[in-house]
Each structure stands twice: as C-alpha cells, then as structure tokens.
Amino acid sequence: MNPVDNNTNVRQTRSDTEQVSRSATQRSGQTAPEASPTASGESVSITSTASDLLSLENQLRELPGVDQARVESIRQAISDGSYQVDAARIVDSLLQSEAELG
C-alpha cells in the first residue's frame, strides 16, 4: 500500500484551465464566457447572466429609494382618517405572489 501525500501542491496551467472550460462547454452546449487575464496569469470569467445582473444592479442604484410625495399623501390620508385598506386587494396580491413563486 502506498502512502498518500496530502501536502502536494498542484497548480493549474492555462492549458488545463482551457481544457476544463472546453469540456464544460461541450457538456452544457453553451459557449464559454469571455475570460480576462489577471496579474497571476489565471483568468476570470463572467457569464452573460452575471453581466446582466450587474447592469440591473447599477440601474437600481440610480433610482430614488423612496417616493416622498406618495409617502406624504399616505401619511396625510392616515392622519385625516381617509385612508382605506382594501383587504380583498391585499389578499389577491398575496395569492398572486404565492402562485408566481410556487
């Protein structure tokens, strides 16, 4: 029986990385994401989905967090007693959200 050396350091080469990427592409049927080299010579890949999510996140950051005019109108309606809660509308919205998630 041969002892196993758990302290072996294995460094992946660029050709190893390309081979793994090609194998994954062949299995998934998708094209490989674009890769960019880093300072150490390794590459970092960002999928189109990740790129789209980053773009959406940046767009959301530009939107105002709170519609102050709406908050003030609701606050005023609550103060003067004219705010009406539509329970049926709330239930319908909750059921619709549940159906979309399920």
N, C-alpha and C positions, 0 to 999 in steps of 0.2 A: 504494500500500500504506500503510495506517495503522499507526503505531507503537502497541504495546500498553503501557498504563501499568500496571506491576506494583505500583505503590505506592498503588493505590486502596483506600481503606478502605470496606468495606461493613458496615453494621450492620443486623442483622436486627431487624425490628419485631415487635411482638406479633402483628399480623395475619399477617405472613409465617410466624411460628412456628406459629400456629393452622392456617394453610393446609397447611403441611408435615405437621403432625400429622394433620389430616383426610385428606390424601392417603395417608399411610401406613396409616391405619386402613381406608380403603376398599380398598387393595390387600391387606391382610392379613386383613380380615374380622373383626378383633378391635376391641374398644372401646379407646379411648385411655386410658392410665393417668392417674391423678389427678396434677394438677400443683399446685405451690405456688409463689407468687411469691417472688423473692429481693429483696435490697436494691436491686439494679440494675434491677429491673423484669422480668428474664428469669424463666423458670420452670424448675423442676427436676421431672422425672417419675420416679417409682419404680414399676416394674411389680409386679404381684402376686407374681411369682416371686421378685423381689428382696426383697420384704417377707417372704415365707415363709422365704427363706434367712436373713434377719436374725433372725427369730424362732427358727429352729432353732439358729443360732449362739449366741444368748443362752441357750437351754436347755442346750446343751452346756457352756457356761461354768460352769453351776451344778452339773454333775455332778463327782464326785470323779475325779481323773485316774488314780489307781491304787487297786486293791483290795488294800490292805495285808494283809488276812487271807489272801487267795489267794496272794500273793507269799510270805508266810511259810510257808504249808503246802507250796508247791512247793520252797522253799529247804530246808525240813526233809526232804522226801522225797528230794531230791538228796543231802543230807548223809548220810542213813542208808542210801542205796542202794536205796530202794524206788520211786524214780521210774522209770516205764516209758514209753518212747517208742513210740507206736503209729504206725509208718511208713505202714501202709496208710491210716489215718485222715488223716494229713498229705497223702498223695498224693491221696486222694479230695477233700479240701478244696481243694487247689491246682487240680485239674482242674475242680471245680465253679466256682471263681472265674474260671478261664480261660474257661469256657463262658459265664458271665454277662457277661464283658467282650467276648467275641467275637461 
